[in-house]
Amino acid sequence: MSTELHSAALVFEGSWSQRIFSRSHLLAWAGIGLLVALGWVYLALMVVDMISAMDMKAAGPGMSVFNAFSQWADLGALGLEMLRSICRVDAVSQFSGVADGAVISTFLYVLAMWVAMSFAMMLPTAAPMITTYAEIAETARARRIDVVSPLVLIAGYMSVWMGFAVIATFAQLVLLQFSQISAGLVIKSPYLGAAVLAVAGLYQFTSFKTACLTKCRTPFPFFMANWSDKVAGVFRMGVRQGVVCVLCCWALMLVMFAAGLMNVFWIVVLSVVMLAEKVLPRPLPVVRVSGGLFLIWAVGLVTAAV
């Protein structure tokens, strides 16, 4: 490792910076907590907007419980307009009927939704990776070796999920263009929904999923083999870990298309499943059970549609 100060590096040296960064894992968790909170706040604002405008049963399984808060619709015209100015969900549901000039704004609304979901769902699952880096960084600093802030690692990791959010946004807009998503942001066709669930369920049983999950769960060998004291190097490590995480979890994120893209109940469920896969001593039962439930759900959708 180089002992020279990289001009762009965020290093742990100097009396005041040592006090701030002496607990790297605390810094990492503070960054995670802030971004996760921002994601959930944004999703909450979208749900409030939906409550004021529709029967929440249409937003997917479990969402009907929010109808108990329908009295929020009594906020009045000004209150509702303030909510919709923050997050206009109805613009997304009406995409196929708007003028061409609204396509860009609609894209940004949908992208913001997926970015918020990525923050809320995926950052907590990165805990093993970020904590491992922070612990190695503390050891390196104790030996007077320059180390880069774990926030750079998080930035690299999340840049990959931002790319995923862009792809998911395009997929959602294509479905909207062909009128395949309801006003509640749920896939209309039970057969298409079943296909999505079947793909997600089957992927949970593949060896590729298991291999990617193993790499997500054991980042220590990766960091030891690729350690860098440069900002660019740490950012690249975050990107590579993000790629592995996307390959591990993309199918679970795909379930949102069938469960409801703004179904916060399933956002919580899938977040717990992904976190359990990463941190439990024996993750395979969680992987297999979740895959089996998705397959059963897919069969149920097809059976009900026949």
C-alpha positions as CSV (number, residue, x, y, z in Angstrom):
1,M,0.0,0.0,0.0
2,S,1.2,3.5,-0.8
3,T,1.9,5.8,2.1
4,E,1.7,8.9,0.0
5,L,-1.4,11.1,0.3
6,H,-3.5,10.8,-2.8
7,S,-4.6,14.3,-3.9
8,A,-8.3,13.2,-4.0
9,A,-8.3,10.7,-1.2
10,L,-10.3,10.9,2.0
11,V,-7.6,9.7,4.4
12,F,-7.7,9.2,8.1
13,E,-4.9,11.5,9.2
14,G,-4.5,14.8,11.1
15,S,-5.7,15.4,14.7
16,W,-9.3,16.5,13.9
17,S,-9.9,14.0,11.1
18,Q,-8.6,11.2,13.2
19,R,-11.2,12.0,15.8
20,I,-13.9,12.1,13.2
21,F,-12.9,8.9,11.3
22,S,-11.4,6.9,14.1
23,R,-14.5,4.6,14.1
24,S,-14.8,3.8,10.4
25,H,-17.7,1.5,10.9
26,L,-19.7,4.2,12.7
27,L,-19.2,6.5,9.7
28,A,-20.3,3.8,7.4
29,W,-23.4,3.1,9.4
30,A,-24.2,6.8,9.6
31,G,-24.0,7.1,5.9
32,I,-26.2,4.0,5.4
33,G,-28.8,5.2,7.9
34,L,-29.1,8.6,6.2
35,L,-29.6,7.2,2.7
36,V,-32.0,4.5,3.9
37,A,-34.0,7.1,5.8
38,L,-34.2,9.3,2.7
39,G,-35.3,6.4,0.6
40,W,-38.1,5.5,3.1
41,V,-39.2,9.1,3.5
42,Y,-39.6,9.4,-0.3
43,L,-41.5,6.1,-0.5
44,A,-43.8,7.3,2.4
45,L,-44.6,10.5,0.6
46,M,-45.6,8.5,-2.5
47,V,-47.9,6.2,-0.4
48,V,-49.5,9.2,1.2
49,D,-50.2,10.6,-2.3
50,M,-51.7,7.3,-3.4
51,I,-53.9,7.1,-0.3
52,S,-55.4,10.4,-1.2
53,A,-56.2,9.3,-4.8
54,M,-57.2,5.6,-4.9
55,D,-58.3,2.4,-3.3
56,M,-55.1,1.1,-1.9
57,K,-56.2,-2.5,-2.5
58,A,-55.2,-1.9,-6.1
59,A,-51.6,-1.3,-5.1
60,G,-51.0,-5.0,-4.4
61,P,-51.3,-7.6,-1.6
62,G,-51.3,-6.2,1.9
63,M,-51.7,-2.6,0.8
64,S,-55.5,-2.4,1.6
65,V,-54.5,-1.7,5.2
66,F,-53.7,1.8,4.2
67,N,-57.3,2.5,3.3
68,A,-57.7,3.1,7.1
69,F,-55.9,6.4,6.5
70,S,-58.2,7.5,3.6
71,Q,-59.3,10.4,5.8
72,W,-56.0,12.0,4.8
73,A,-57.8,12.9,1.6
74,D,-59.6,15.6,3.7
75,L,-56.4,17.6,3.6
76,G,-58.1,19.8,1.0
77,A,-57.1,20.9,-2.4
78,L,-54.0,22.8,-1.3
79,G,-52.8,20.0,0.9
80,L,-53.2,17.4,-1.8
81,E,-51.5,19.6,-4.4
82,M,-48.5,20.0,-2.1
83,L,-48.2,16.3,-1.7
84,R,-48.5,15.7,-5.5
85,S,-45.9,18.4,-6.2
86,I,-43.5,16.3,-4.2
87,C,-44.3,13.0,-5.8
88,R,-46.9,12.8,-8.5
89,V,-47.7,9.1,-8.7
90,D,-50.7,9.8,-11.0
91,A,-48.3,11.0,-13.7
92,V,-46.8,7.6,-13.8
93,S,-50.1,5.7,-14.1
94,Q,-51.2,8.0,-16.9
95,F,-48.0,7.8,-18.9
96,S,-49.6,6.3,-22.0
97,G,-52.1,9.1,-22.3
98,V,-49.8,12.2,-21.8
99,A,-48.2,14.4,-24.4
100,D,-44.7,13.7,-25.6
101,G,-43.4,16.6,-23.6
102,A,-44.3,14.9,-20.3
103,V,-42.2,11.8,-21.0
104,I,-39.0,13.2,-19.5
105,S,-40.7,14.3,-16.3
106,T,-42.5,10.9,-16.0
107,F,-39.2,9.2,-16.5
108,L,-37.7,11.2,-13.7
109,Y,-40.6,10.4,-11.4
110,V,-40.3,6.7,-12.0
111,L,-36.5,6.8,-11.7
112,A,-36.8,8.6,-8.4
113,M,-39.1,5.8,-7.1
114,W,-36.6,3.1,-8.1
115,V,-33.7,5.0,-6.6
116,A,-35.6,5.4,-3.3
117,M,-36.4,1.6,-3.4
118,S,-32.7,0.9,-4.0
119,F,-31.7,3.0,-1.0
120,A,-34.4,1.5,1.2
121,M,-33.9,-2.1,0.2
122,M,-30.3,-2.6,-0.9
123,L,-28.1,-0.5,1.4
124,P,-29.1,-2.5,4.6
125,T,-28.1,-5.7,2.7
126,A,-24.7,-4.3,2.1
127,A,-23.9,-4.3,5.8
128,P,-21.5,-7.3,5.8
129,M,-19.5,-5.7,2.9
130,I,-19.3,-2.2,4.4
131,T,-18.6,-3.4,7.9
132,T,-15.8,-5.6,6.7
133,Y,-14.2,-2.8,4.8
134,A,-14.5,-0.5,7.8
135,E,-12.9,-3.0,10.1
136,I,-10.0,-3.5,7.8
137,A,-9.7,0.2,7.4
138,E,-9.4,0.7,11.1
139,T,-6.7,-1.9,11.4
140,A,-4.8,-0.2,8.5
141,R,-5.1,3.2,10.1
142,A,-3.8,1.9,13.4
143,R,-0.7,0.9,11.5
144,R,-0.4,4.4,10.0
145,I,-1.5,3.3,6.6
146,D,-3.7,5.7,4.6
147,V,-7.2,4.5,4.1
148,V,-10.1,5.9,2.1
149,S,-13.5,6.7,3.7
150,P,-16.0,3.9,3.5
151,L,-18.4,6.5,2.0
152,V,-16.4,6.1,-1.3
153,L,-17.0,2.3,-1.2
154,I,-20.8,3.0,-0.6
155,A,-20.8,5.4,-3.5
156,G,-19.3,2.8,-5.8
157,Y,-21.7,0.1,-4.6
158,M,-24.8,2.4,-5.0
159,S,-23.7,3.5,-8.5
160,V,-24.4,0.0,-9.7
161,W,-27.8,0.0,-8.2
162,M,-28.5,3.4,-9.7
163,G,-27.7,1.7,-13.1
164,F,-30.2,-1.0,-12.1
165,A,-32.7,1.7,-11.3
166,V,-32.4,3.2,-14.8
167,I,-32.9,-0.2,-16.4
168,A,-35.9,-0.9,-14.2
169,T,-37.4,2.5,-15.0
170,F,-37.2,1.8,-18.7
171,A,-38.8,-1.6,-18.2
172,Q,-41.6,0.0,-16.2
173,L,-42.2,2.7,-18.8
174,V,-42.3,0.1,-21.6
175,L,-45.0,-1.8,-19.6
176,L,-46.9,1.4,-19.1
177,Q,-46.7,2.2,-22.8
178,F,-48.3,-1.1,-23.6
179,S,-50.9,-0.6,-20.8
180,Q,-49.6,-3.6,-18.9
181,I,-49.4,-1.8,-15.5
182,S,-52.5,-0.7,-13.5
183,A,-53.1,2.6,-11.8
184,G,-51.9,0.8,-8.6
185,L,-48.6,0.1,-10.4
186,V,-49.2,-3.7,-10.5
187,I,-48.8,-5.8,-13.7
188,K,-52.3,-6.3,-15.1
189,S,-51.9,-9.7,-16.8
190,P,-51.9,-12.6,-14.3
191,Y,-49.9,-14.6,-16.8
192,L,-47.2,-12.0,-17.1
193,G,-47.2,-11.6,-13.3
194,A,-46.9,-15.4,-13.0
195,A,-44.0,-15.4,-15.4
196,V,-42.2,-12.8,-13.4
197,L,-42.7,-14.7,-10.2
198,A,-41.6,-18.0,-11.8
199,V,-38.4,-16.4,-13.1
200,A,-37.7,-15.0,-9.6
201,G,-38.5,-18.3,-7.9
202,L,-36.5,-20.5,-10.2
203,Y,-33.5,-18.2,-10.0
204,Q,-33.4,-18.8,-6.2
205,F,-32.6,-22.5,-6.9
206,T,-29.7,-21.9,-9.3
207,S,-26.0,-22.4,-8.6
208,F,-25.3,-19.0,-10.0
209,K,-27.5,-17.4,-7.3
210,T,-25.7,-19.5,-4.6
211,A,-22.2,-18.4,-5.9
212,C,-23.1,-14.7,-6.0
213,L,-24.6,-14.9,-2.5
214,T,-21.5,-16.6,-1.2
215,K,-19.4,-13.7,-2.5
216,C,-21.8,-11.2,-1.0
217,R,-21.6,-12.9,2.4
218,T,-17.8,-13.2,2.5
219,P,-16.2,-10.0,1.2
220,F,-13.0,-10.3,3.3
221,P,-11.0,-12.3,0.7
222,F,-12.0,-9.8,-2.0
223,F,-10.9,-6.8,0.0
224,M,-7.6,-8.4,0.9
225,A,-6.9,-9.3,-2.7
226,N,-7.9,-5.9,-4.1
227,W,-7.1,-3.4,-1.4
228,S,-6.4,0.1,-2.4
229,D,-5.5,3.3,-0.6
230,K,-6.7,5.4,-3.6
231,V,-10.2,6.9,-4.0
232,A,-10.6,5.5,-7.5
233,G,-9.5,2.0,-6.3
234,V,-11.9,1.9,-3.5
235,F,-14.7,3.2,-5.7
236,R,-14.0,0.4,-8.1
237,M,-14.1,-2.1,-5.3
238,G,-17.6,-0.8,-4.4
239,V,-18.6,-1.1,-8.1
240,R,-17.5,-4.7,-8.2
241,Q,-19.3,-5.6,-5.0
242,G,-22.4,-3.8,-6.4
243,V,-22.3,-5.9,-9.5
244,V,-22.1,-9.1,-7.4
245,C,-25.0,-7.9,-5.3
246,V,-27.2,-7.1,-8.4
247,L,-26.5,-10.5,-9.8
248,C,-27.5,-12.0,-6.4
249,C,-30.6,-10.0,-5.8
250,W,-32.0,-8.8,-9.2
251,A,-34.7,-11.6,-9.2
252,L,-36.0,-10.6,-5.8
253,M,-36.3,-7.0,-7.0
254,L,-38.2,-8.3,-10.0
255,V,-40.9,-9.6,-7.7
256,M,-42.0,-5.9,-7.2
257,F,-43.4,-5.9,-10.7
258,A,-45.9,-8.6,-9.6
259,A,-46.4,-7.6,-6.0
260,G,-46.9,-3.9,-6.8
261,L,-44.2,-1.3,-7.5
262,M,-45.3,0.8,-4.6
263,N,-46.3,-2.0,-2.3
264,V,-44.4,-1.0,0.8
265,F,-45.5,-4.2,2.5
266,W,-43.6,-6.3,0.0
267,I,-40.7,-3.8,0.0
268,V,-40.3,-4.6,3.7
269,V,-40.7,-8.4,3.1
270,L,-38.2,-8.6,0.3
271,S,-35.8,-6.3,2.2
272,V,-35.9,-8.8,5.2
273,V,-35.4,-11.8,2.9
274,M,-32.4,-10.2,1.2
275,L,-30.9,-9.1,4.5
276,A,-31.5,-12.6,6.0
277,E,-29.7,-14.2,3.0
278,K,-26.7,-12.0,3.7
279,V,-26.4,-12.3,7.5
280,L,-27.9,-15.5,8.7
281,P,-25.4,-18.4,9.5
282,R,-27.4,-20.7,7.2
283,P,-29.0,-18.7,4.4
284,L,-29.9,-21.5,2.0
285,P,-33.2,-22.3,3.7
286,V,-34.3,-18.7,3.3
287,V,-33.2,-18.8,-0.4
288,R,-35.1,-22.0,-1.1
289,V,-38.2,-21.2,0.9
290,S,-38.6,-17.8,-0.8
291,G,-38.1,-19.4,-4.2
292,G,-40.7,-22.0,-3.5
293,L,-43.2,-19.5,-2.3
294,F,-42.7,-17.4,-5.5
295,L,-43.4,-20.5,-7.6
296,I,-46.5,-21.3,-5.6
297,W,-47.7,-17.7,-6.0
298,A,-47.1,-18.0,-9.7
299,V,-49.2,-21.2,-10.0
300,G,-51.9,-19.5,-7.9
301,L,-52.1,-16.6,-10.3
302,V,-52.4,-18.8,-13.3
303,T,-55.0,-21.1,-11.6
304,A,-57.1,-18.1,-10.6
305,A,-57.0,-16.7,-14.2
306,V,-58.2,-19.9,-15.8
